[in-house]
Amino acid sequence: MKRIVGRHAEYKKLESNILQISQEAKAAKKKYTDVIDATVGMLHKEDGNVLKYDVVDDVLHGLSDSETYHYAPVRGTKDFTEGVFNWVFGDNAENIRKSFKYSIIPTTGGSGAISNSFYNFNDFNQKVLLPNYYWSPYQNFALEANVDLKTFLMYDELYKFNATDFKEKALELAQEQERLCVLLNDPSNNPTGLCMTKDDWKEVIATLNQVNRLGVPVILIHDIAYIDYQMKDQKYSREIFEAYLDLDEDILAIVVFSGSKTFSLYGFRVGAQIGLSKSQEIIDNFLRVGDYSVRARFSSVSQPGMNIIGKIFTHPEYKARYLKELNNATTLLKARASLFLEEAEKHDLQILPYCGGFFISVPTKNKNIFKDLVEDHVYVIAMQDIIRVAISSLCVDEIPELVRKIKKHI
Ligand SMILES: Cc1ncc(COP(=O)(O)O)c(C=O)c1O
């Protein structure tokens, strides 16, 4: 047989892909009435349909032909980019503007942002440092970019963020490869539901500064996909960014925004990379390679997707409607999470501490947990020594039965 694919592509094979397992769950649901599908990272309503925001729908249907069909500018519109910046940093936006140079590059979802960042800010065969529990597509982004992953322990023995192991592994990797590229998905981590505290972030940044002072390039990729679904009040949801102010001058932080999660625009493929640094030269480089990769890899980003987001951020009446609907969405998630926690306590089921987001994780020693649960008509995502339960796609009534079945097989 001729070697039809390039050598570098020989390794490519999507394995136990989350989307594929979701398809299996959907098929099973058509066959049996008692199937529980807790696989999908899309927020669903109690009636089983995807939760779409009415204001998003209204703005979408009011777009003009040029706002829908034309090619979008590679750098997006100001309404979109500045709107995303203000939304992401909230009360800290002015402070961040004053302290940093910045640039915003629209991308095809958070995925496009992470994929481009891996590619542009590492040498081939280098490693990106991230916690030992992570969203599995990071692996695909890494291999596609010819880089690898190295993990540190997410938790200490008290199930708090393990700043000590982070520091140890960061210093080790920086010395080994003379570059440190870190990826953290916070708050409302996928898969664990962890929310790091402002002090955790201060410790992370102190380590990044320490590495930076060794003369090593330091890049922080901060994936905030689930920032809007924390269990804390919206007012406090952006306070972690106060820690950013301590970043040394020549560190590059890339904050990754996902329009899929914030606006339920999953199918539109819209997101952004926000590059921040105290050095203008670093931001110039960020923009230079970022612009290039957008054009080279996906040309530009969804025109209607960006326009919907830009309009919601710039029209006060749309924004007010969105905030109200977002509050309803988090209330829905809260109800599911509280019941899950209550039931877990009732059945003495240990779960990882949950502070927000679409997922709750349960530690397990059962290597066959995925199969055992499928036999019991329950679909979750199994990873190393945990199972990830997507409360985003469950309805409240399913939770007691789900917890009971998990406890049975765990
Ligand atoms: C942790 C995390 N980051 C980023 C994303 C990116 O999503 P998208 O590319 O749809 O914006 C997801 C989606 O599931 C996610 O779970």
Ligand as a Chemical Component Dictionary entry (heavy atoms), coordinates in Angstrom:
data_LIG
# 
_chem_comp.id                   LIG 
_chem_comp.type                 NON-POLYMER 
_chem_comp.pdbx_formal_charge   0 
_chem_comp.three_letter_code    LIG 
# 
loop_
_chem_comp_atom.comp_id 
_chem_comp_atom.atom_id 
_chem_comp_atom.alt_atom_id 
_chem_comp_atom.type_symbol 
_chem_comp_atom.charge 
_chem_comp_atom.model_Cartn_x 
_chem_comp_atom.model_Cartn_y 
_chem_comp_atom.model_Cartn_z 
_chem_comp_atom.pdbx_ordinal 
LIG C1 C1 C 0 -12.555 23.649 28.408 1  
LIG C2 C2 C 0 -13.048 24.087 27.083 2  
LIG N1 N1 N 0 -12.361 25.013 26.439 3  
LIG C3 C3 C 0 -12.729 25.462 25.241 4  
LIG C4 C4 C 0 -13.849 24.960 24.625 5  
LIG C5 C5 C 0 -14.079 25.503 23.267 6  
LIG O1 O1 O 0 -15.283 25.514 22.726 7  
LIG P1 P1 P 0 -15.522 26.252 21.355 8  
LIG O2 O2 O 0 -14.442 25.919 20.415 9  
LIG O3 O3 O 0 -16.834 25.743 20.924 10 
LIG O4 O4 O 0 -15.531 27.732 21.682 11 
LIG C6 C6 C 0 -14.613 23.961 25.251 12 
LIG C7 C7 C 0 -15.780 23.338 24.606 13 
LIG O5 O5 O 0 -16.324 22.351 24.984 14 
LIG C8 C8 C 0 -14.200 23.525 26.518 15 
LIG O6 O6 O 0 -14.868 22.591 27.190 16 
# 
loop_
_chem_comp_bond.comp_id 
_chem_comp_bond.atom_id_1 
_chem_comp_bond.atom_id_2 
_chem_comp_bond.value_order 
_chem_comp_bond.pdbx_ordinal 
LIG C1 C2 SING 1  
LIG C2 N1 SING 2  
LIG C2 C8 DOUB 3  
LIG N1 C3 DOUB 4  
LIG C3 C4 SING 5  
LIG C4 C5 SING 6  
LIG C4 C6 DOUB 7  
LIG C5 O1 SING 8  
LIG O1 P1 SING 9  
LIG P1 O2 DOUB 10 
LIG P1 O3 SING 11 
LIG P1 O4 SING 12 
LIG C6 C7 SING 13 
LIG C6 C8 SING 14 
LIG C7 O5 DOUB 15 
LIG C8 O6 SING 16 
# 
